Amino acid sequence: MEIKKPTIFIFFLIMCINMMSQNNIFDVLSTKDSVTGNVIIHQDKRIEELLVQKVVTTNKENSTSVPGYRVQVFSGSDLKTSKTEAYNVENQIKEIFPNQPIYVNYTSPSWKVRIGDFATKSEAQSFQAEFIKAFPSMRSEVYIVKEQILIQAKQ
């Protein structure tokens, strides 16, 4: 028995429309219908709140991604400790520089902590000097990297 291409297309179209009407992945997985199975998620409600909050903060409607610079202040590849160290570094930085965006990323095999959305290299260099004054023990790990940054759209 051969399934025709229009039938498959219609099925995927219906699934896509159904997924887009949901708020987040937890709503999609919890939806009951006759086509898919039922998934029950047992977890702390705070996990869902954190995930939804993270999606909202990373999908800023009034931001644009452009080439720019960030200051990298940590990189670790120890599987057992680097993740914890990266988040500890993030928390220390938030205390001193609460208005700077901090990005903790994992790109196999390293955890990295980068700060800022600087349009020019000179802005990044100014912040780098300020950061080294605040955290002199981290001087050897601090350097500027080229990266896509987020800038606020003018209104």
N, C-alpha and C positions, 0 to 999 in steps of 0.2 A: 504494500500500500504506500503510495507516494503522497507526501504532504505538499500541497501547493504553496508556492512562494507568497501569494497574497494572504493566505491563512496565517503563515508565520509572521508576516509583517503586521497584520491586524493584532495578533496576540501581543507582540512586543510593543505596539503602539498603546494598547490598553494598559499594559504593565507600566510603561513610562508615565502615562497620564496619572495612574494611581499613585506612583511614587512621588510625583511632583506635587500632588495634593496633600501630602503628609508634611508635618513640620520637621521631623528629624528621623534618624534611622530607627530609633526605638518605637516610634509610631508605625513605621513601615513593617517592622518585624512583628508587632503586636496585632496587626490587622488580620482579621479572619475573613477568608473568602473560600470559594469552592475550588480554586485552581491550585493554591499553594498550601503548604502545611501550616501548623500553628506553632509559633515559637513563644515560649514563656521565659521572660528574663527575670532572674532573681538577683537583685543588686541594690546597693544603697542608692537612694534617690539623688544623692549629691553627685554621683558619677554622671548621671544624665544631665544635671544642671551644669556641671563643669564642661561637658562636651558641647552642650548647646551654647554656653557662654563663649567658649573658645571659637566656635564657628562664627558667632556674631562678631567677635572682635577681629577675626582674621578676614572677614568678608566685608570690609568697610565700603559702603556705597560711595562715599565721597573721597576715596583714595585712588591714586593711580600708581601703577608700578613703572618705574623708570630706572635706567642705569645710574648707579651712585656708589657710595662707599659706606662701610660699617667698620667698627673697630672690634677686632676679635681679641678677647681677653682670656679665653680658656679653650683648650683642646685636649681631650683625653681619650685613649683607646683601650683602657683596662676594662674588660667586660664586667668585672665585679664592682668597681668603685666609680667609674667615670660619670655615670648618670647621676648618682647622688652628689658627686662633686660639682657637676655642672649646675644643678639646681641650688646647691649651697652658694655657689658663686653668684648666681642670679639674685638670690635673696640678699646677699651682702651689697650688691650693686644697687638694688632697689632702695635700700636705706639711704645711700649717699646721693644717688641720682634718680629720684622718683619720677621725674618727667621725661627721662630718656626711654625709648622703647628698647626692650631687651629680647633677643631671640635665642632660644635654646633649641638646637637642632641636632638630630642624629643622622649622620651620613656614614654608612658602614665604612670603616670600623670605628669612627670617632664621634664623640659628643663635642659640640662646639657651642660657645656662648659668644654672641656678637651684639654690639650695642649701636643704636642710632640709625637714622636715615639721613645721611649727609649727601647733599647734592654735589658738593665739591670736595676735592681732596684736602684743601686747606681747612675746611670746616672739620673734617675728620681728624686732621693733624692737631687742631686746637683742642678738640675733645680728648684726643689721645694724651696730650700733655697734661690736661686737667685730671684725667683718669690716673695717670702714673703718679701725680702728686697725692691723690687720695689713696692709692694702693701701690706703694713703692715695691712691695714684695712680689708683685705680679709683673714687673717691668719686662722680664725676659719673654713673657708670653703675649705681650700686647703688640699688635700690629694692624695695619689698615688693609682691608680686602675690598676688591671691587665686587659689587653684588647688586641685584635688583632691589630697589628700595621702594618704600611707600611714601608718596607725598600727598598732602591734602589738596583736593581740587579747590580752585578759587571759586568763591560764590559771589 
